[in-house]
Amino acid sequence: MAVKRSGASRAATCCCIAAFLTACGGSGGTRGFPTVGIPPVTGAPPLQKLACDDSMKSRFAPDAATAVLMVKAFKKGDALLLTGTASPSTPVAQNDLCFVKLNVGPGNPGVADASSTSAGIGIEIWLPTAANWNKRIHVKGGGGWAGGTQGTLTGITPNSGSAGSASETAGVEGAVSATTDTGHAVSNGSFAMNPDGTVNTVLWKDFSGRGIHEMAVKTKALAKAYYGEDAKYAYWNGFSTGGRQGLKEAQANPADFDGILAGAPANNWTKFITTELYPQIVVQRDLAGVSITAAQHTSVSNAAINACDVVGGVHLGYVPDPAACRYDPTTDAAVICSADGGTNATAGCVTPAQALAFNKFWYGQTANGAVPNPAADNGFAAATAASQKWYGLARGSSLMGLAGATPFPISSDMVALELQDPTIATPSFLNATGNGADGWKSLTYPQLANAWDRGVALQTAFANINTDSADLSAFRDRKGKLISYHGLADTLIPPQGTINYYSRVATQMGGVAATQGFYRLYLVPGMGHGFSNGTSNASANPPLPTNAQLYELLTAWVERGIEPPVRVEATTLASASFPVVKSRPLCLYPLKANYTSGDPNLAASYTCS
């Protein structure tokens, strides 16, 4: 249910507007920040910096659409909560901080508490003390549908997934940080449909791009008003939806950020999310609605890993190069049930129809449910084949999030929005026309293909949510820097989509070498949807980078001109379960790690070529 936000302070005093016009998007300096000019000699005293108290509600008025909802000072060690009683798990302030909630209208009027009703874009901003500020802005992206509690008076957004929490960034790093609900509080796609079933173009616009742009503009303005000076650098840090948001900023608002870290970006939004429902349609149409069990998934996916993970005579436990993996369970007697002519008599055995279903999961959506022989096309090409609507997940990655007992909710929401029929979604999707009723179960292959096509055709109404423009010339020309990374065992977003996008950008921007001057991509074998093992093999323990490691590469590139290296070393963390530390180079795309000699589980045994 949407939470209505207070409209108080929307008509706040405007005496300070002129002082903040530049900070809200006026002419900028070399990095897209407003130039700090010398005030005219008028005899007027300089403006007083904002205090961390309720006076900010009347004194911070960058435009008529922006209202300060709350200001709260936290001391180091204070529990970070607005209501209720702290528990041992309640995060605490890592340093003295000023916490500010903003609302940026106009929102979307409608029935009170309806999912499609919004008071505006909620933004939370964390400001370290002046003494602790490192002169950076470092904001965080959202996840999923990117709704949240930013616009409420009762909740604090706890974290930003793989990018970490904004409060910790402000408290530990010393950077001003922020998050946004992109215009809605609900956690599913209900906000994006009007009560009559039509497209809610207002909230699609806020979700797709306006919410993140307003967060960038207002965070810069508030920092300048609070500290009395502009930030030197601004950074975006997001994963999944947050990765897509970072790409949107580079494409549509290239002056907002100097550096962007975009992990597993959820661009190509309608394409890959519609395809996320494809495994469920395969189950319904080919397997009579009986889902693959966890044991069957482990059996077949681990067999794929075992067939494709050998380097230097050693099984790595994860697939290092999914593009080269063409494992076909339909020809592997070791996974086929003995009753069907195979040699597997365990609960993890599969029928020939189920084995073929795995090939469909891995290949990705086709218009009629067909799948080519993996020996000829394993679905991992940089550009989709004519028969392929979009990519599937890589062999060896965990499929249970998409092919398990229930669909990934965003996928059924998205298909309901494309076909403008709420009943297609799961019951959590609420709308006056009719709530979700699991109508996705009856979809045929051609009907899902039609939904995919509708998603592309509706890009204007969806505010270009696909975020797939290959023209990054404005971002490049403003000296912006972009680092993207994607796990090759991602369990939700096929990494092939990121490879596809990077290849298109390189084609448009003058080739790979020219593109690498401002945009670099790293692919991470074995990494899932987050900094974790994404494979079906619980013992894989692949070497992974950290968000902090990649962020440091970005800041060094922006602030000191140090280019991210051709190879970045990823390591495992020693633990009781995995005492042996492994390492591996992550090679600058399109280079790959090639084994030379030595221990295949050590980075020194590889070259990037």
VEXZAPA-368787 format. One record per residue (C-alpha): x, y, z. Coordinates in steps of 0.2 Angstrom, whole numbers, plus 2048, in hexadecimal, padded with zeros to 3 digits. Last residue first. Layout:
% residues N
@X X&Y Y&Z Z
...
% end
This chain:
% residues 609
@X 8E0&Y 7C4&Z 78A
@X 8E0&Y 7C5&Z 79D
@X 8ED&Y 7BA&Z 7A4
@X 8EB&Y 7AC&Z 7B1
@X 8F4&Y 7A1&Z 7BD
@X 8F8&Y 7B0&Z 7C8
@X 8E5&Y 7B2&Z 7CC
@X 8E6&Y 7A1&Z 7D6
@X 8D9&Y 794&Z 7D6
@X 8E0&Y 78D&Z 7C5
@X 8F0&Y 789&Z 7CF
@X 8FF&Y 78A&Z 7C3
@X 8FF&Y 78D&Z 7B0
@X 8F8&Y 799&Z 7A3
@X 8E5&Y 79A&Z 7A5
@X 8DC&Y 7A7&Z 79B
@X 8D2&Y 7B4&Z 7A4
@X 8C7&Y 7BD&Z 797
@X 8C9&Y 7CE&Z 78E
@X 8B9&Y 7D6&Z 787
@X 8B8&Y 7DD&Z 795
@X 8C5&Y 7E2&Z 7A2
@X 8CA&Y 7D1&Z 7AA
@X 8C5&Y 7CC&Z 7BB
@X 8D4&Y 7C3&Z 7C2
@X 8D1&Y 7B4&Z 7CD
@X 8D5&Y 7B0&Z 7DF
@X 8D2&Y 7A2&Z 7EB
@X 8D4&Y 7A1&Z 7FE
@X 8D3&Y 790&Z 806
@X 8C9&Y 790&Z 816
@X 8B8&Y 78E&Z 80E
@X 8AB&Y 789&Z 81B
@X 8B5&Y 790&Z 82A
@X 8B8&Y 7A0&Z 820
@X 8C5&Y 7A7&Z 815
@X 8BF&Y 7B5&Z 809
@X 8C0&Y 7B1&Z 7F7
@X 8CA&Y 7BC&Z 7EB
@X 8C7&Y 7C7&Z 7DC
@X 8D6&Y 7CF&Z 7D4
@X 8D2&Y 7DD&Z 7C7
@X 8DA&Y 7DB&Z 7B6
@X 8DC&Y 7E8&Z 7A8
@X 8DC&Y 7F6&Z 7B6
@X 8D0&Y 803&Z 7BA
@X 8D8&Y 814&Z 7B3
@X 8E0&Y 81F&Z 7C0
@X 8DB&Y 831&Z 7BB
@X 8DC&Y 836&Z 7CD
@X 8CB&Y 83B&Z 7D2
@X 8C0&Y 832&Z 7C5
@X 8CA&Y 823&Z 7C3
@X 8CF&Y 821&Z 7D5
@X 8BD&Y 823&Z 7DA
@X 8B8&Y 816&Z 7CE
@X 8C5&Y 809&Z 7D3
@X 8C1&Y 80C&Z 7E6
@X 8AE&Y 809&Z 7E2
@X 8B4&Y 7F8&Z 7DA
@X 8BD&Y 7F3&Z 7EA
@X 8AF&Y 7F9&Z 7F5
@X 8A2&Y 7EF&Z 7EC
@X 8AC&Y 7E0&Z 7EF
@X 8B4&Y 7D4&Z 7E2
@X 8B0&Y 7C1&Z 7E1
@X 8BA&Y 7B1&Z 7E1
@X 8AE&Y 7A3&Z 7DF
@X 8A9&Y 799&Z 7EE
@X 8A2&Y 78A&Z 7E4
@X 89D&Y 77F&Z 7F3
@X 88A&Y 783&Z 7F1
@X 88B&Y 77E&Z 7DF
@X 87B&Y 785&Z 7D7
@X 885&Y 794&Z 7D3
@X 882&Y 7A6&Z 7D8
@X 88F&Y 7A7&Z 7E6
@X 88E&Y 7B8&Z 7ED
@X 892&Y 7CA&Z 7EA
@X 880&Y 7CE&Z 7E3
@X 876&Y 7C5&Z 7D6
@X 882&Y 7B7&Z 7D4
@X 894&Y 7B6&Z 7D2
@X 89C&Y 7A6&Z 7CA
@X 8A7&Y 7AF&Z 7BD
@X 8A7&Y 7C2&Z 7BF
@X 8A6&Y 7CD&Z 7B0
@X 8AE&Y 7DE&Z 7B0
@X 8A9&Y 7ED&Z 7A5
@X 8B1&Y 7FE&Z 7A2
@X 8AA&Y 80F&Z 79C
@X 8B3&Y 81F&Z 79A
@X 8C3&Y 81B&Z 790
@X 8BD&Y 80A&Z 78E
@X 8B1&Y 810&Z 781
@X 8BF&Y 816&Z 776
@X 8C8&Y 805&Z 777
@X 8B8&Y 7FB&Z 774
@X 8B3&Y 805&Z 765
@X 8AD&Y 816&Z 760
@X 89F&Y 81A&Z 76B
@X 891&Y 812&Z 761
@X 899&Y 801&Z 760
@X 8A0&Y 801&Z 771
@X 88F&Y 806&Z 778
@X 887&Y 7F7&Z 76F
@X 894&Y 7EB&Z 775
@X 891&Y 7F2&Z 787
@X 87F&Y 7EF&Z 785
@X 880&Y 7DD&Z 77F
@X 88D&Y 7D9&Z 78D
@X 881&Y 7E0&Z 79A
@X 873&Y 7D5&Z 792
@X 87E&Y 7C6&Z 792
@X 87F&Y 7C7&Z 7A5
@X 86E&Y 7C0&Z 7A7
@X 865&Y 7C9&Z 7B5
@X 85D&Y 7BE&Z 7C3
@X 869&Y 7B0&Z 7C9
@X 879&Y 7B8&Z 7C3
@X 886&Y 7AB&Z 7BF
@X 891&Y 7B6&Z 7B4
@X 890&Y 7C3&Z 7C1
@X 890&Y 7D5&Z 7BA
@X 89B&Y 7E4&Z 7BB
@X 899&Y 7F6&Z 7B5
@X 8A5&Y 805&Z 7B7
@X 8A1&Y 816&Z 7B0
@X 8AB&Y 826&Z 7B0
@X 8A4&Y 837&Z 7AB
@X 8B0&Y 843&Z 7A2
@X 8A2&Y 84E&Z 79D
@X 8A5&Y 849&Z 78B
@X 8A3&Y 836&Z 790
@X 892&Y 83A&Z 798
@X 88C&Y 843&Z 789
@X 892&Y 836&Z 77D
@X 889&Y 828&Z 786
@X 87F&Y 823&Z 777
@X 87B&Y 810&Z 779
@X 869&Y 814&Z 77F
@X 863&Y 804&Z 789
@X 85A&Y 80B&Z 798
@X 84C&Y 7FE&Z 796
@X 841&Y 80A&Z 7A1
@X 83F&Y 816&Z 792
@X 832&Y 81F&Z 79C
@X 826&Y 810&Z 79C
@X 819&Y 819&Z 791
@X 827&Y 81D&Z 784
@X 82E&Y 80B&Z 786
@X 81D&Y 803&Z 783
@X 822&Y 7FB&Z 772
@X 830&Y 7F2&Z 77B
@X 825&Y 7EB&Z 789
@X 818&Y 7E7&Z 77C
@X 824&Y 7DC&Z 773
@X 828&Y 7D2&Z 783
@X 816&Y 7D1&Z 787
@X 813&Y 7CA&Z 775
@X 821&Y 7BD&Z 778
@X 818&Y 7B8&Z 788
@X 808&Y 7B5&Z 77E
@X 812&Y 7AB&Z 771
@X 819&Y 79F&Z 77E
@X 808&Y 79D&Z 786
@X 802&Y 7A6&Z 796
@X 7F6&Y 79C&Z 7A1
@X 801&Y 79C&Z 7B1
@X 804&Y 7AF&Z 7AF
@X 7F2&Y 7B1&Z 7B5
@X 7F8&Y 7B0&Z 7C7
@X 7E9&Y 7BA&Z 7CD
@X 7F1&Y 7CB&Z 7D0
@X 7E4&Y 7D8&Z 7D6
@X 7D6&Y 7DE&Z 7CB
@X 7D2&Y 7EF&Z 7C3
@X 7D4&Y 7F8&Z 7D4
@X 7E6&Y 7F1&Z 7D4
@X 7F1&Y 7E7&Z 7E0
@X 800&Y 7DC&Z 7DB
@X 803&Y 7D0&Z 7E9
@X 7F8&Y 7C3&Z 7E2
@X 804&Y 7BF&Z 7D4
@X 803&Y 7C8&Z 7C3
@X 7F8&Y 7C3&Z 7B4
@X 7E9&Y 7CA&Z 7BD
@X 7F0&Y 7DC&Z 7BB
@X 7ED&Y 7DD&Z 7A9
@X 7F5&Y 7EB&Z 7A0
@X 7FE&Y 7DF&Z 794
@X 80F&Y 7E7&Z 798
@X 80B&Y 7EA&Z 7AA
@X 805&Y 7D8&Z 7AD
@X 815&Y 7D2&Z 7A5
@X 81F&Y 7DE&Z 7B0
@X 816&Y 7D8&Z 7C0
@X 819&Y 7C5&Z 7BB
@X 82C&Y 7C9&Z 7B9
@X 82D&Y 7D3&Z 7C9
@X 826&Y 7C5&Z 7D3
@X 834&Y 7B8&Z 7CE
@X 828&Y 7AA&Z 7CA
@X 824&Y 79C&Z 7D7
@X 82A&Y 78A&Z 7D9
@X 83B&Y 78D&Z 7D2
@X 840&Y 792&Z 7C1
@X 844&Y 7A4&Z 7C3
@X 84C&Y 7A5&Z 7D5
@X 850&Y 792&Z 7D4
@X 85B&Y 794&Z 7C5
@X 86C&Y 794&Z 7CE
@X 87A&Y 797&Z 7C2
@X 883&Y 789&Z 7BA
@X 87E&Y 78D&Z 7A8
@X 87B&Y 79F&Z 7A6
@X 86A&Y 7A7&Z 7A8
@X 85F&Y 7A9&Z 799
@X 860&Y 7B6&Z 78B
@X 853&Y 7C0&Z 782
@X 847&Y 7BE&Z 774
@X 851&Y 7B1&Z 76C
@X 84C&Y 7AA&Z 75B
@X 856&Y 7B7&Z 751
@X 865&Y 7B5&Z 75B
@X 869&Y 7C1&Z 769
@X 879&Y 7CB&Z 769
@X 888&Y 7C7&Z 774
@X 885&Y 7B4&Z 772
@X 881&Y 7AB&Z 782
@X 872&Y 7A1&Z 77C
@X 87B&Y 790&Z 77A
@X 87A&Y 790&Z 768
@X 880&Y 782&Z 75C
@X 885&Y 775&Z 769
@X 877&Y 77C&Z 774
@X 86B&Y 774&Z 768
@X 85E&Y 782&Z 765
@X 84F&Y 786&Z 770
@X 83D&Y 787&Z 76B
@X 830&Y 78F&Z 777
@X 827&Y 798&Z 769
@X 82D&Y 7AA&Z 76B
@X 83D&Y 7A6&Z 773
@X 842&Y 7AB&Z 784
@X 853&Y 7A6&Z 78B
@X 860&Y 799&Z 787
@X 864&Y 793&Z 799
@X 851&Y 790&Z 79E
@X 84E&Y 788&Z 78D
@X 85D&Y 77C&Z 78F
@X 856&Y 778&Z 7A1
@X 845&Y 774&Z 799
@X 84D&Y 767&Z 78E
@X 853&Y 75E&Z 79D
@X 842&Y 75F&Z 7A4
@X 83A&Y 757&Z 795
@X 847&Y 74A&Z 794
@X 843&Y 745&Z 7A6
@X 84E&Y 74B&Z 7B5
@X 858&Y 743&Z 7C3
@X 85A&Y 74C&Z 7D3
@X 850&Y 73F&Z 7DD
@X 85D&Y 732&Z 7D9
@X 85D&Y 724&Z 7CC
@X 868&Y 72C&Z 7BF
@X 86E&Y 721&Z 7B1
@X 863&Y 727&Z 7A3
@X 856&Y 71E&Z 798
@X 846&Y 726&Z 79F
@X 844&Y 71B&Z 7AE
@X 856&Y 71E&Z 7B2
@X 853&Y 730&Z 7B4
@X 85E&Y 73C&Z 7A9
@X 86C&Y 745&Z 7B2
@X 87A&Y 738&Z 7AF
@X 873&Y 734&Z 79E
@X 879&Y 745&Z 797
@X 872&Y 749&Z 786
@X 863&Y 753&Z 78B
@X 86D&Y 75B&Z 799
@X 877&Y 765&Z 78B
@X 887&Y 76E&Z 791
@X 88C&Y 77B&Z 785
@X 897&Y 786&Z 790
@X 8A3&Y 792&Z 786
@X 899&Y 7A1&Z 789
@X 897&Y 79C&Z 79B
@X 8AA&Y 7A0&Z 79E
@X 8B0&Y 79C&Z 7B0
@X 8A2&Y 790&Z 7B4
@X 8A3&Y 78C&Z 7C7
@X 8AA&Y 77E&Z 7D2
@X 8BC&Y 781&Z 7CC
@X 8BF&Y 76F&Z 7C6
@X 8D1&Y 76D&Z 7C3
@X 8DA&Y 766&Z 7B4
@X 8E1&Y 777&Z 7AF
@X 8D0&Y 77E&Z 7AF
@X 8C1&Y 773&Z 7B0
@X 8B0&Y 77D&Z 7B3
@X 8A5&Y 778&Z 7A4
@X 89F&Y 766&Z 7A6
@X 89F&Y 766&Z 7B9
@X 895&Y 777&Z 7B9
@X 888&Y 770&Z 7AD
@X 887&Y 760&Z 7B8
@X 884&Y 76C&Z 7C7
@X 876&Y 774&Z 7BE
@X 86E&Y 763&Z 7BA
@X 86F&Y 75C&Z 7CB
@X 86C&Y 76C&Z 7D5
@X 85D&Y 770&Z 7CB
@X 856&Y 75E&Z 7CD
@X 859&Y 75F&Z 7E0
@X 851&Y 770&Z 7E1
@X 841&Y 76A&Z 7D8
@X 83D&Y 76F&Z 7C6
@X 82B&Y 775&Z 7C7
@X 81B&Y 76B&Z 7C1
@X 810&Y 776&Z 7B7
@X 80D&Y 769&Z 7AA
@X 81F&Y 768&Z 7A5
@X 820&Y 770&Z 794
@X 813&Y 77E&Z 795
@X 813&Y 783&Z 7A7
@X 825&Y 77F&Z 7AB
@X 82A&Y 788&Z 79B
@X 81F&Y 797&Z 7A0
@X 828&Y 797&Z 7B1
@X 839&Y 798&Z 7A8
@X 833&Y 7A6&Z 79D
@X 82E&Y 7B2&Z 7AC
@X 840&Y 7B9&Z 7AC
@X 83E&Y 7BC&Z 79A
@X 832&Y 7CA&Z 79E
@X 83F&Y 7D1&Z 7AA
@X 84D&Y 7D0&Z 79D
@X 844&Y 7D9&Z 78F
@X 83A&Y 7E5&Z 79A
@X 849&Y 7EC&Z 7A3
@X 857&Y 7EC&Z 795
@X 860&Y 7F4&Z 7A4
@X 860&Y 7EB&Z 7B4
@X 873&Y 7EE&Z 7B7
@X 87D&Y 7E0&Z 7BF
@X 888&Y 7ED&Z 7C8
@X 888&Y 7FF&Z 7C2
@X 896&Y 80A&Z 7CA
@X 894&Y 81C&Z 7C3
@X 8A1&Y 82A&Z 7C5
@X 89F&Y 83D&Z 7C2
@X 88D&Y 83D&Z 7C5
@X 87E&Y 848&Z 7C0
@X 885&Y 850&Z 7B0
@X 880&Y 841&Z 7A5
@X 86E&Y 842&Z 7A9
@X 865&Y 837&Z 79C
@X 872&Y 82A&Z 797
@X 87E&Y 82A&Z 7A6
@X 870&Y 82C&Z 7B2
@X 867&Y 81D&Z 7AA
@X 876&Y 813&Z 7AB
@X 877&Y 816&Z 7BE
@X 864&Y 812&Z 7C0
@X 867&Y 801&Z 7B7
@X 875&Y 7FD&Z 7C3
@X 869&Y 802&Z 7D1
@X 85C&Y 7F6&Z 7CA
@X 869&Y 7E9&Z 7CB
@X 877&Y 7F1&Z 7D5
@X 87B&Y 804&Z 7D9
@X 888&Y 810&Z 7DD
@X 887&Y 822&Z 7D6
@X 895&Y 82E&Z 7DA
@X 897&Y 841&Z 7DB
@X 8A7&Y 84A&Z 7DD
@X 8AD&Y 85B&Z 7E4
@X 89E&Y 85E&Z 7EE
@X 898&Y 870&Z 7EE
@X 89B&Y 87C&Z 7FC
@X 891&Y 884&Z 80B
@X 890&Y 873&Z 814
@X 87D&Y 871&Z 816
@X 878&Y 87C&Z 807
@X 884&Y 873&Z 7FB
@X 880&Y 862&Z 802
@X 86D&Y 866&Z 800
@X 86F&Y 86B&Z 7EE
@X 87A&Y 85C&Z 7E9
@X 86E&Y 850&Z 7F1
@X 85F&Y 859&Z 7E9
@X 867&Y 857&Z 7D7
@X 86C&Y 845&Z 7D9
@X 85C&Y 840&Z 7E2
@X 852&Y 849&Z 7D4
@X 85B&Y 83F&Z 7C7
@X 858&Y 82F&Z 7D0
@X 845&Y 832&Z 7D1
@X 843&Y 839&Z 7BF
@X 84B&Y 82A&Z 7B7
@X 840&Y 81A&Z 7B5
@X 837&Y 81B&Z 7C6
@X 831&Y 82D&Z 7C4
@X 82D&Y 82A&Z 7B2
@X 824&Y 81A&Z 7B6
@X 81B&Y 824&Z 7C3
@X 813&Y 830&Z 7B7
@X 810&Y 824&Z 7A9
@X 805&Y 819&Z 7B4
@X 801&Y 80D&Z 7A5
@X 7EE&Y 808&Z 7A4
@X 7E6&Y 7FB&Z 7AF
@X 7D7&Y 807&Z 7B5
@X 7DF&Y 80A&Z 7C6
@X 7EF&Y 80F&Z 7BD
@X 7FE&Y 803&Z 7BC
@X 810&Y 807&Z 7C1
@X 80D&Y 807&Z 7D4
@X 808&Y 7F5&Z 7D4
@X 819&Y 7F0&Z 7CE
@X 81F&Y 7E9&Z 7DF
@X 827&Y 7F0&Z 7EF
@X 81B&Y 7FF&Z 7F2
@X 822&Y 80F&Z 7F8
@X 822&Y 819&Z 7E8
@X 82A&Y 828&Z 7DF
@X 83C&Y 822&Z 7DC
@X 83D&Y 81C&Z 7EE
@X 84E&Y 825&Z 7EF
@X 85F&Y 823&Z 7F7
@X 86C&Y 82F&Z 7FD
@X 87E&Y 831&Z 803
@X 88A&Y 83F&Z 807
@X 89B&Y 838&Z 809
@X 8A4&Y 835&Z 819
@X 8A9&Y 823&Z 815
@X 8A4&Y 81C&Z 825
@X 895&Y 826&Z 82B
@X 88E&Y 82C&Z 81A
@X 891&Y 81B&Z 812
@X 88A&Y 813&Z 821
@X 87A&Y 81D&Z 820
@X 878&Y 81A&Z 80D
@X 879&Y 807&Z 810
@X 883&Y 7FB&Z 805
@X 885&Y 7FA&Z 7F2
@X 881&Y 7E8&Z 7F2
@X 86F&Y 7EB&Z 7F9
@X 86B&Y 7FD&Z 7FC
@X 868&Y 7FD&Z 80F
@X 85C&Y 800&Z 81D
@X 851&Y 80E&Z 816
@X 84B&Y 817&Z 825
@X 839&Y 816&Z 829
@X 82C&Y 820&Z 833
@X 82A&Y 831&Z 82A
@X 827&Y 829&Z 819
@X 82E&Y 82F&Z 808
@X 83E&Y 825&Z 809
@X 835&Y 815&Z 80F
@X 837&Y 80B&Z 7FF
@X 834&Y 807&Z 7ED
@X 842&Y 803&Z 7E1
@X 838&Y 7F6&Z 7D6
@X 846&Y 7EA&Z 7D9
@X 855&Y 7F2&Z 7E1
@X 85A&Y 804&Z 7E4
@X 86A&Y 80E&Z 7E0
@X 875&Y 817&Z 7ED
@X 87D&Y 828&Z 7EE
@X 88F&Y 82D&Z 7F0
@X 891&Y 840&Z 7F1
@X 8A3&Y 844&Z 7F5
@X 8AC&Y 853&Z 7FE
@X 8B3&Y 847&Z 80B
@X 8A7&Y 84D&Z 819
@X 8AD&Y 849&Z 82A
@X 8B0&Y 85B&Z 830
@X 8A0&Y 861&Z 828
@X 896&Y 854&Z 831
@X 890&Y 845&Z 827
@X 880&Y 848&Z 81C
@X 873&Y 83A&Z 819
@X 866&Y 83D&Z 80C
@X 855&Y 834&Z 80A
@X 84B&Y 837&Z 7FB
@X 838&Y 834&Z 7F8
@X 831&Y 838&Z 7E7
@X 81F&Y 83F&Z 7E7
@X 80F&Y 83E&Z 7F0
@X 80B&Y 82E&Z 7E7
@X 7FB&Y 825&Z 7E2
@X 7FD&Y 815&Z 7D7
@X 7FE&Y 809&Z 7E5
@X 7ED&Y 810&Z 7EC
@X 7EF&Y 817&Z 7FE
@X 7E3&Y 826&Z 7FA
@X 7DC&Y 825&Z 7E9
@X 7E5&Y 82F&Z 7DC
@X 7F2&Y 83D&Z 7DA
@X 804&Y 839&Z 7D3
@X 813&Y 841&Z 7DA
@X 816&Y 853&Z 7D8
@X 821&Y 853&Z 7E0
@X 832&Y 851&Z 7E9
@X 832&Y 84B&Z 7FB
@X 841&Y 84C&Z 805
@X 847&Y 843&Z 815
@X 857&Y 849&Z 81E
@X 863&Y 840&Z 829
@X 872&Y 84A&Z 831
@X 880&Y 83E&Z 837
@X 88C&Y 83C&Z 845
@X 896&Y 82C&Z 842
@X 893&Y 81A&Z 83F
@X 880&Y 81C&Z 843
@X 878&Y 80C&Z 849
@X 870&Y 7FE&Z 840
@X 862&Y 7F5&Z 849
@X 866&Y 7E2&Z 84B
@X 868&Y 7E2&Z 85E
@X 856&Y 7EA&Z 85F
@X 852&Y 7FD&Z 85F
@X 840&Y 802&Z 865
@X 833&Y 80A&Z 85B
@X 833&Y 819&Z 84F
@X 841&Y 822&Z 845
@X 84F&Y 815&Z 845
@X 861&Y 816&Z 843
@X 867&Y 812&Z 854
@X 873&Y 81F&Z 85B
@X 886&Y 819&Z 85B
@X 88C&Y 82A&Z 854
@X 87F&Y 837&Z 856
@X 870&Y 838&Z 84B
@X 869&Y 849&Z 846
@X 857&Y 849&Z 83E
@X 84F&Y 853&Z 831
@X 83E&Y 84E&Z 82A
@X 832&Y 852&Z 81B
@X 83C&Y 85F&Z 812
@X 832&Y 864&Z 803
@X 837&Y 865&Z 7F1
@X 82B&Y 86A&Z 7E3
@X 82C&Y 87D&Z 7E5
@X 83F&Y 87C&Z 7E2
@X 84F&Y 87C&Z 7EC
@X 846&Y 880&Z 7FC
@X 851&Y 87C&Z 80B
@X 84E&Y 88A&Z 817
@X 83C&Y 885&Z 81D
@X 83F&Y 873&Z 821
@X 851&Y 876&Z 825
@X 84C&Y 87F&Z 834
@X 846&Y 86E&Z 83B
@X 858&Y 869&Z 840
@X 869&Y 865&Z 838
@X 86E&Y 877&Z 835
@X 86F&Y 87F&Z 823
@X 87E&Y 88A&Z 81F
@X 87A&Y 89D&Z 821
@X 87A&Y 8A7&Z 812
@X 888&Y 8B4&Z 810
@X 884&Y 8C5&Z 816
@X 87D&Y 8D2&Z 80A
@X 889&Y 8E0&Z 806
@X 885&Y 8DF&Z 7F3
@X 896&Y 8D9&Z 7EC
@X 890&Y 8CB&Z 7E1
@X 893&Y 8B9&Z 7E8
@X 8A3&Y 8B1&Z 7E1
@X 89E&Y 8A1&Z 7D8
@X 89E&Y 88F&Z 7DD
@X 89C&Y 886&Z 7CC
@X 88D&Y 87A&Z 7CD
@X 893&Y 868&Z 7CB
@X 893&Y 860&Z 7BA
@X 8A5&Y 85B&Z 7BC
@X 8AD&Y 869&Z 7B2
@X 8A2&Y 876&Z 7BB
@X 88F&Y 878&Z 7B9
@X 882&Y 883&Z 7B2
@X 872&Y 881&Z 7BC
@X 86B&Y 870&Z 7C2
@X 865&Y 871&Z 7D3
@X 875&Y 878&Z 7DB
@X 874&Y 887&Z 7D0
@X 863&Y 88B&Z 7D6
@X 868&Y 889&Z 7E8
@X 86B&Y 89B&Z 7ED
@X 85D&Y 8A1&Z 7E3
@X 851&Y 896&Z 7EC
@X 856&Y 89C&Z 7FD
@X 847&Y 8A8&Z 800
@X 83B&Y 89B&Z 7FA
@X 832&Y 898&Z 80A
@X 82A&Y 887&Z 80A
@X 81A&Y 883&Z 800
@X 81E&Y 871&Z 800
@X 822&Y 872&Z 813
@X 814&Y 866&Z 817
@X 80F&Y 85A&Z 809
@X 810&Y 84B&Z 815
@X 812&Y 83B&Z 80D
@X 805&Y 82E&Z 809
@X 80B&Y 81C&Z 80B
@X 807&Y 811&Z 7FC
@X 800&Y 800&Z 800
% end
